[in-house]
Each structure stands twice: as C-alpha cells, then as structure tokens.
Amino acid sequence: MDARADKVNPLSAGTMVGMFRRRVARAPESIAVVAADGTLSYGELDARASAVAGGLRDRGVGPDDIVAVAIPRGADLVVAVVAVLAAGAAYLPVDPAQPPDRVAAVLADARPTLVLTPRELRALEAAAASAAPVAEPDPACAAYVIYTSGSTGKPKGVVVPHTGIAHLVAAQRERFGAGPGARVLQYASVGFDVAVADLCMALLTGAALVLAPPEGLPPGEPFARFVAEHGVTHVCMPPSALAAQPDMALPSVACLIVAGEAPGPDLVARWSAGRRMVNAYGPTETTACATMSAPLTGGPVVPIGTAIPGTELRVLDETCAPATEGELYIGGAGVARGYLGRPGPTAQRFVADPWGPPGSRMFRTGDLVRVLPDGDLQFLGRVDDQVKIRGHRVEPAEVEAALGAHPAVARAAVVAHSGPLGAYLVGYVVPRGASVPDLRAHLAERLPAHLVPDMIEVVGHFPSTPNGKLDRAAFAVPAPRASGGLADDLARLFAAVLSVDPVTPDDDFFALGGTSLMATALVSRMRVELGMEATVATVFEASTPADLAAALLSVDPARGRT
C-alpha cells in the first residue's frame, strides 16, 4: 500500500532559520517566547539570537557543525537554539537534568564543535562583534540531532536536515490550527523530538511558545493553573501523561495533540469534547511527525491518521510487497540522514525506496500498521523488542547493558511487560552480592528516569530455550508484594522510585527529591505491585507513605483504592 499525503499548495524549500526570519519580518512586536526567565518578542528573540550567532561564527561554527545546547528550559534555551540555526549549524539539545554519565556519553559520541551553557551563551552574546545575518544554509544541511535509546546498549544520534521542516509546519497550521494568536505549550523534555515539533508549531507559524518551568508541571491543579494563567491554546503530550491529568475543563486549550504512544478510546472520550484532539505519529528518524489523524471524536479504534505533506508511507509485508497490514516504511522529504557516525545501523534502517525517485530512501520503522477502509492507518505494535515507556522510545538492550555493567551483577536481562498503564520494564539479575537499592542507584546515575526499570527482580538463574538461548518470555511477571502494612509497602516503593534507602512512613516524597515524573512512576508501581489505583494528584496531596496509605484506605478500606 502506498499512502500519499493529500495535495497541498506547493511549498518552497526552506530552513528553520529562514522561516523564523520571515515571521520576524511580518510581526516583530508579536510575542514569541513566554518563560519563567523572561518574555521575548519576535524582534527581541531575533536580535539576541543574531548576536549569539555572530559569536558562534567568530569561533568558526558553520553549516553541518553540531553545537550542543545544555541550557535549562527557558527563554535562554530558545535564544541558543535559534542562534545555532542562524549560524548555519545543527543544534543538539542536552537536558542538564539528565544523569551526568548520560550527558557525558552523548557529548562523547556527538563530539560537538561547541557546548552552549548559560555562561557560554551570555559570554557570546556580550562579546559578539557582528550581528549581521548570514545566508540561509542549504536545506539539505543538518538542522538538529536527537539522541534515542540504542539497541546496542548505547544511545544513538539521529541527524535531521531542514528539508522536511516546511512540510511539518504546513501540517501543523492546517491540522492543528497553529498560527498568530495561538499559544503553544512546550511540555516535553528538550532532549526529545516533541520539543522540536513544539518549537516549529510556535515560532515558524507566528504563535507564542509558552515554556513549562524547568522542573516540570505536576498533573492536576498546577498544570491546569499554568495553562489557564498563560492562555495556552495548543498542548502536545504523551497519552500516559494526559491520563495522569484529572478531568478538568482546560477551557483555553483549543487543540490537544497526543503523541509518542497509542492512546485508548477512553482517553479520547475524556478529552476530545469541545476541542480539536489529534493523534500524531512519527519516529525520531523523521522530522518530528509523519502522520496526523483527523480530529478524534471517539470510537473503538484510534488511528494514527494519514501522511503529512511531503511524506510517503509504504505498508509492506515480509517480502517487501505492498500490503494492507504490515510494517510501515516512511519516505519523502522528512526522512533523517541517518545515525551520527553509525553507517552500519544507518544502512539497516534507512533503505532504498524503489517507488521513489532515484536515490530516494525510506526509513524502516519496525511498527506494524493496518490500513483502515477510509485510508487511515492503525498502529498494531512492534516487530522487535522496542517499547514505548511514558511516550519515550526504549530499547531494553540499552537498559540491560547498564544493569549488567554493575560489578556485582553476574548476569542481567530487561524485559518489557504490559500493565494497566501500558508497558513497563522489569530488570532480572543474577547477583554477586548487589542489593536492589544499589542497582537502582547505579542505573539512576547513568540513565534517564524513563529508562530505569519499574522493578528489579533477583533470580537464581535465567530461563533458556531448547537451543540454549535466553527465553525472555519465560521470565515470571513479578507478583504484587505484601509486607507489614500498606504504609510499609508504600515506603518500599518510595525507596525504589527515588533510589533512596531506607524510607520511613513519615518521609516526604518530594523532600526526598521526588518530581512529577517520579510520582507518575510511583502511581504505576502501586498499580502493578500492589494492585492499587491512585492519581498523581493524590501523591501531591498525601506525600508520605503514612498519609498516602491513610488517603487510600479512607476511600475504600477493603481494597485501598481511590
């Protein structure tokens, strides 16, 4: 099956910086960025970014160079990104909140020409000798590099050119209604391609980009209050994060986009009424997005929709023949160059497109899809071990490599299981004396939070198939554990999620370093391990094991369910 995007008005090739400059010229006084550290108009953002770009060029930065941006979410972050683009280079977003070992591994692999920190940004802005703009880079030049989980045990960088940006923005304007007067929430971590899509949806359409605080936005009242105070009209978030949000009106939100995971019909029914709700799909190896659904209204099947402009979709069977159900291949202007410095994996996943022009390529997604009668695509699952954890793509092999690197682990395996909140990871180890808290602390120092397994199980041996290979399907799914009382059970989960040991019933989750993302993980583990339902908002209201146990039991003494 060859699913071609609907015809649209032709778009001239352009770059992110070129499209941004055209927006500056049209409305320099319009608000471009709203953040905790300041508000910038389009003209102000352009002036600051041009000054920094001049400093970057003075240091020899140019087309196809990589500049790492290690700045917390805020106005300075946006200035840095636009400056790198204005200098003609590609930006590599690095979340400073990630474990130092992870940041070091990314920088060692990418070998950027320069690392922009807040101090370096201020120095470049103050010392720039020239703020004159330079000519746009060729659209084939790299625009950004995003690192994803790697099946070899190491993260790998995806190099994305400018060629698909104009098509992405055209789709955002048409299907999301983005444009002047809109306010787009930048919610995702800067290290993920959803943040790229948010930036394009705002700054390349004339809208304002509203950045969530660097520490994030807890679900519930804090999220709703922030959205209302800033008049946010467009929000993109993973379904698991939206599911953690209590039912609230959010009257300012005209368009709600779910991406990164497959949303369920119940979630659509909860949130689609009174607004445009769209399911967007696209691997990191394309320009942020490859398909978008029509506005969702409910029903048993939630499609990922049809191709955005400039994108070609191929659904192929095991013989690479067109089919109505099979693996999805993506071609067209939005396909990435490949993996940075990894020709082997690039050749395996970016393959020749026999249906396209000579020299064209398509990306083999590993996603199974079905073509529905109306032409929409339905996501069916994966053809490999890759999973989505809270909207983030995860290769269990990367987690397994980190777990097995602990000197007190003789053997390690990581398996994804399915639960009521979606997929979750369980690590299985044959130890040489390591304790579970030690292992969790070891992983927390090396991996982002979404890669740390929800549970770590100590086993005596690993199951194997008749031919002696590891039999992952034979690992037992961990059963809910019980102990001396609900507060004790919750204290154990607090310790596991926070990598803190010990935790007493009176210790406060957030005083121990908990975040809203960790609270989401806690709620997930409560459901998986204790069979108990709770919301993240409940954790914020009752943040010690004792208080949380009391809150659960006060609602349902028999089962402890909220």
N, C-alpha and C positions, 0 to 999 in steps of 0.2 A: 504494500500500500504506500503510495506517495501522497502525503498530505501537504499541499502547498498553501501558504498563507493567502488570505483574501487580498485582492488587488487594492492597492492604496496609491495615493498620489506619490510619484517618484520623489525620492529624497536625494539631494546632492550629498556626495561623500563628505564627511566632516569629522572633526575630532572633538573630544570633550572640551578642550580649552576654546576651540573656535565657536562652539555652540554657546558656551558660557559668555564669551565676549559679545556675541550678538545680543544676548539677554541684557548685558550691562548697557550696551548702546541704546536699547529700547527703553529701559526704565532704570536709570542709575540710582534713583532715590528709593526704589522699592526695597522692602526688607528681604534680605537673602538668608540671614542666619539669626536664630534666636537660641541663646545658650546661657548657661549659668555664669559664664565669664564674659558675657557681652552680647550685644545685638549689632549686626552689621548690615548696612545697605549693600546693594549690588555694587555701587560705586566704591564704597569703602572696602569691601572684600577684594575687589579688583585691584585697588591701589596698594593694599597691604601685600597681596599675593604677588603683584608685579615687582614690588621692592625685594621680596624674598627671592623671586625668580632671578632677578638681576644678580643677587649674591650667589645663587647656585651656578649661574652661567659663568660668573667670575672665577668659580672654582672648577670650571671645565665640564660641568654637567650638561648633557645634551641628549639627543634622541637615542632611545634604546638603552640608556643608562637606567639603573634601578636606584631609587632613593627610598630608604626605609623611613617611615613616619611613625615614631614612637611617642605619641602625644595623647594624653587622656582626652576623652570625648569632650568637645567644647569648641568655641569659636576658633581658637588657635589651631586645632586639628584641621578644620576646613580651610583655613588660610594656607596651611602647609600643603594640603593635597592639591589645591588649585595652583599653588606656586610651583610644585613639582611638574604638574602638567604644563604650566605656562613656560617652564624651562625646556619643554620638549621631552622630558623623561617620563618614566613609569614609576608610579608610587607603590610601595609595599607597605600596607597597613600592619602595624605591630601593636598589639594590645599590651600596654605596660603592666596590666593587671595579671597577665599570664605568668605561670611559673618561670623564674629566671632561666632554668635549664632549657625550657621550651623556646623562649625568646632567643637564647644563645644558639640553639640548634638551627632555628630559622635563619638567623643572620649569617651563621657559618655556611649554610647551604646557598643562600642567595648572593652572598658577597656584594652587598650594595656599595655603590660609589660613595654614599654618604648616609649617615643616620641622623635624621632630624629629631632632636629632643626639644623640649620647651626652651631650654637655654640656648641651644644652637639656633632655633628659629628667631629668637629675639636678637641674637648677635648678627644674623644675616640681614634681618630687617633694618637694623640700625646702621649697618656698615655698607649697605648696597650703594654702589657708585652710579648705577643706572637702573631706571625703572621702565625703560622703553620696551614695549612688547616685541617679541621676535615672531617670525613667520610660523604658522602652524606646522607641526611635524606631519609627515606623511601619515595618512590614516592606517597604513599597514604597520606603523611603529607601535611598540608596546604602550599600553595605557596604564595597566596595573598588573600586579602579581598577587595572587591569593594562595595561601598555603592550605592544603587539605590533608586529611588523615591518609596515611600511606599503607598499602598492603605489605610493603617490605619491612615495616616496622619504623619507618622514618616518614615525617611529613614531606609532601612534595609540592613545589610551587607551580601554579598554573599561570602561564603568561597570556594575557588577553590584549589584543590590539584594539584600536579605535574603530575598526570597520563596522562593528555591529551596534555602536552606540546610538547613531541616528535612528536606526530601526527600533531599538528598545524605547527610546524617548517617544517616538511616534505612537507606539503601542500604549505607553503609559498615558499619553494625552487622550487617545481615543477610548481606551477601555477603562481607565481609572478616572478620567475627567480631571487630570492634573493640569495645572496652569496658573496664571496670575490670580491671586486671591486665595489660592489653596495654601494650607499649612501641613507639611509632611513631617511626621514624627520619625526621627532617627532612633530606633529602639534597639537594633541588633548590635552585637559587639563589632567593633571596627574591623576585626580580622576576618569577617565573613562577607561573601559577595552580596548578601542582602543589603549591607550598608552601602555598597556601590550603587545598587538599584535605588535606594532612598535618595542618595545624593543626586543622581541623574533625574529622578522624578521631581525634585525640587529645583535645583539650580539650573537645569537645562530646559525647564519649561516656564520659568518666571515665578515659581512658587517660593515659599519660605521654608527653610529646613529648620525644624524645631528639634534640638538635640536633647535627649534624656540626660539626666545628671550622670556624671562618670560612674557613680556607684550603682546605677540602675534604677528601675522603677518597680517597687514591690506591687504585686497584684492587689486588687481591691481598692480601697479608698485612695491611697497615694496615687495610683495610676489614673483613676477617674478624675481626681482633683487636678492633676497635672494637665491632662488632656483638656479639661474644661477651662482652666486658667489661661492656657495658651491657644485656645480656639483651634485645636488640631482637627483637620478635616480628613487626612489620609493616614492610615496606620497599616503597616505590614508586620506580621508576626507569625511565628510557627503555631500550628494548632494546639500543641501542648501548652504553650504559654497562654493562649486565649482560653483554653479550657480551665486554667487555674484562676482566671478572672471571674469573680462573682457576677451574676446577672446585674448589669447596671445600664442605664439608658445611653450614656455617652452621646448626647444629642448633637454635638458638633461634628461627629465623625460621619462624613458622607460616603466614604469608601473604605472598606475594610478588606485587606488583602491577606490571605493565608498562604504560606509558602514554606517549603522545607520538609513537610510531612504530608501524609494523606489525611485530610480532615474527614470526620464522620458526619453522617446526615444529621445526627442530633446537634452537633456543634453548629452546623449551618442553620438549622431551625432556630437555635437560640439567638443567633447574631445577625441573620440576614434581614430581618423585618425592619422596614423603614430606612434602609440604606442599600447602597450597592456593595455586594460582597463577591469577591473574585478569588478563585483558586489559581495561583501562579506556580509554574513548574520550570525548573531549569537547573542543570548541574553546573558546578563551578567552571567546568570546561567550555561553557558557552558564556555569552555576555549577559550574565546575571539571570536571564529569563529566556525560555524558548517557547513556552505555550502559556496562554491565559484562557480561562473559562469565560463564558458569558456570565452575566450576573446570576448568582446562585439563588434559587428560591425554595430549595428543599427537594426531597425525593430520595429513593433508596441508593442511588449512585451519584457520587460527587466527581465529575470529570475534571481532568486537568486541562481540557479545552482544546484549542486549535493553535496552529503556529502563529507567532507574531510576524510582522512584516520582515522580509529578508531571510526567513528561516525555512528550511526544507526538512520535513520529517519523513523518515523511512521506517516502516514497521516490517521486519524481516524475520523469517523462520530460521531454523538451524542451518539450512543450505544457503542462506542469504538471498532467498527469493521473497518477493513481496507477499505479505500475508495480512489477514485481519486480526491476528493475535500473534505476538512475538516480541522480539527485542527491539527497542527504539534506538534508531540511529538519527543523529541530528547533523544537518549540513547547512550551508548558507553563510551569510556574512558574519554571523555571530560566533562562529567556531573559534576557539582559542588556538594559539600557535602550538601549544603542547606543554610538556612539563619541563621546567627550567633545568637544564643540564642533565636530562634523563632521556637520551634518544631511544633506549630500549622500550620503556613504558610508553613513550610517545608513539612509537611505531605500532605498538599493540593496540592502543585505544583510538588513535587518530588514523583512520584508514581511507583509502581512495574511494571516491564517490563515483561509481560507474554511471550514475544517472545525471551527474552534473557536468559542467564544462571541464575541459582538460585541465588537470592539475588540482581540481577541487577535492576537498576531503570532507569526511563526516566523522563525528565522534560517536563511538560505540558506548552507550550509556550504561549497559548492564541492567536496565529497567525493563520489566515486562509490561506491555500495554495491550489493550484491546481497542479496536476501532468500533465505536458505537454506531447505530444506524444513522444518526444525524451527523456523523463525521467527527464528533468529539472523541478524544482519547480517554480511556480509563486506566489508571495505574493499577497494576496487579501485584507487583512485588519485585524482587531482585533475582538475578540469575547467579549471584555469587554470595559471599558471606557478608558483604557490606550492609550496614543497617543505618537507620536514622535514629538518633537519640536526641530528644527535645529539639528537633529541627536541624541538628548538625549531622553531617555525614561522618560515619565512624567505620574504620577498618579495624575489626577486632585484633588483627595481627599486630597493629601498632601498639595496642594496649598490652597484648601478650608479650611483646618484646620488652616493654618497660618493666612488666611484672617479673619476667624471667631474668632481668638484669640484676635483681637483688641478690647479693652474695649468699643469702641464707635460703634461697629457693632452689630446689633441685630440679623442678620441672613446673611449667606454668602453661595454662590454657585459658582462653577467654571465650565465652560462648554468649550469644545473644538469645534471650528468652522473651516471650511475649506475655504481657500482663495487661490489666485493665487500662493502664495509662500508656500503652504502647510498648515498644521494645525497651529492654533494659539489659545491662551487662552483668555477668557473673564471672568472677575470676576463680579458677580452681588451681590450687597449688599443692605440690608435694614438698613440704618444707624441710629445711635443715636447721630448724630451731627458730624460724622467724615467727613473730606474733602478727595477728591480723592488723592491730593498730600500727605496728611498724611498717607493714606493707602498704597500708593506706597512706601513711605519711610519706613513704618513698614515692608513691605514684603522684601524690599531690604536689610534690616538689618538681615533677617532670612533665606532667600532663595537664591540659586544661580540665576544668571541672567536668565537662560533658564526657570526657574520656575515662574518668575514674569509675570503675565498676560499682554498681549499687551494692553488691555483696561479694565477699571473698570467702570461698569455702576451702577448708583444709581437708585433703583426701589422702588416703594411703597409697593409691595407685591410680593410673589413668586407664579407662576402658580402651580396648582396641578392637579393630575389625578382624575377621578371619585371616586376612593377609598381613596383619601386624600393624596396620596404620591406626592412627588415633581416631577413635569413634566419638566425635563430638556429640552426636545425637544421643549417646548412651549416658551422658552426664546427667545425674539426677537434678531436677529443679529443686532448689532449696525450699524446704518447708517452713512455714511460719514458726518462729521460735517463741517459747514462753519462758518466764523466769519468775522471780519472787513477787511480781506485781506489775501493773501497767506502767507505773512511773519508772520502775527499773528497766522495763523493756524500752521505753522511750529514751531513757538515759543512754542505753546501749546504742540506739540508733543515732542519737545526737553525736556520740563519740565517733561513730563510723562515718557519718556525713562530714563532720568537722575535722576529722583526723586529730582529735583531742582525747586523751585518756589519762585519768578517768573523768567522767562527768557525773555529778551528783544530781539528785532530783531537784535541787534548788538552783542549779546553774542556768543562767540565761543564754539562750541560743545565740542571740545577736551580740551579747557581750563577749562570747567566746569566738567571735569572728564570723558568725553566720551572715549570709546575704540572701536576697530574694531567690536567687537561683538555687542556693543550697537548701532553702526552705521548700522549693519545689521538689528537690531530690528527697528531702525528708518525708514529704507527703507521699511520694511514690513508694518509698521503702515501707512506710506504715501500711500502705495498702498491700504491698507484695508480701511482707514478712509477718505482719500482724493481722492482716485481713480487716483493717480499719479504714474508714473513709474520713478524710478531713480536707480542709481547704488551706491554702497558703495564708489566707486572711486569719484563720483560726490560730496559726502558729504565731502570727504577729501579735494577736490579742492575748495569747497564753503561751509565753515564750520559754517557760521552764518545763522540764518533764513532769513535775508535780502539778503545775497549773494546767498543762495540756491534758494530762490524764483526767483531771477533775472536769475539764470542759467536755471531754469526750463522754465520760460516764454520766455527766449531768443530763445529757440529751437522751442517751439510751443506756441505762445501767446494765442491761443484759449483754449488749454487744459492743458498747463503746463507740457507736457510730454517730457522726454528726449528720 
